[in-house]
């Protein structure tokens, strides 16, 4: 079951906000009955949804890799009419949206899809999907700066850190770095480096997980390859399986042998354990000393 407005948006009817207006206006029916409740949920496999009498069919999932130029926005609607990343795939008939964001001044790898479940898993910080960036910064970050990026810095929305940092080369009075993150906070790379006194001059994402930008030209797009899509799905599925294995509550300790089905060891009460490894029987709470042979 999924929200009706979400289903309509994924089917390419319109944006989710405009789908809400269609529902509220009585333009949408489910199994022949007009619905106006914005919280309505439907099962697309069992129920028939229509807009103004026209049947709505779910779109097949599509996955496109885009090399976003600077100056393009990661949004499906911009009242100012500025260029959008989705404008780079005008031939794609499905209503796609960007997985994560690159700010207007950044460039590089973007994934566009209509697969909401996969997109959510790839964007959510708890799944830890790695994102790799090439960053040109003003000045020459020293060893302490790079170590601080790994250790982490405090931003207005929490503590953030890089997974890996590598100094690549110098270019005049600037330095190129390769930074790998596993979170997705707004303008995270720029703000981290600004905290260390280094302004970002250029930022380019080159990889999402094991999917790399490669030689894809600036402003160009291509379908995701089957092995690339499978690698992203494995990341999402792997995290879900790890979550299912976390059956022990915080602070609870379980013997490793018990986790693998072996019986727990029998532990003797402390009163029965003698000094230097000797053992004796306890009577009335006191240990009986061994008699000499």
MOURVEN-V781631 format. One line per field, one symbol per residue. phi: phi as a letter, one per 30 degrees, with the letter a starting at -180 (. if undefined). psi: psi as a letter, one per 30 degrees, with the letter a starting at -180 (. if undefined). Layout:
phi->???
psi->???
//
This chain:
phi->.bdddddddddidadddddddddddidcbbhicdbbddcdcbcedccccbchicdccddddbbbcbcdddjcccacbbddiddbddddbddddddcbddibbdedcbjdbccacddddedddddeddiddbcbcbccdibeddddddddddjbccdckcbacdbbbdcacbicbbcbcbccbcbddhddddddddcibddcabbdcabicccdicdddicbadddeddddddddddddddddddddccddjccbdedddcjdddddcddedcccdhidbbdcbhicddddddd
psi->klkeeeeeeffgealeefeeeeefggfkljhfkkkfjfgkkljffflkkljhfkkkkklkkljkkkjklkfkkilfkjffglklefffhffjfljllkjalklefllakkkklgjeeeeeeffkeffhkkkkkkkklkajkaeeeeeeeeellklfgaklllekkkkelkjbglkklkkklgahlkheeeeeeefggjkkekkkkfkjbgkkebgklkglllkklefeeeeeeeeeeeeeeeeffifklkfkkkkeeefgflkkkkkkkeffkllgflklkkkhfkkkkkkk.
//
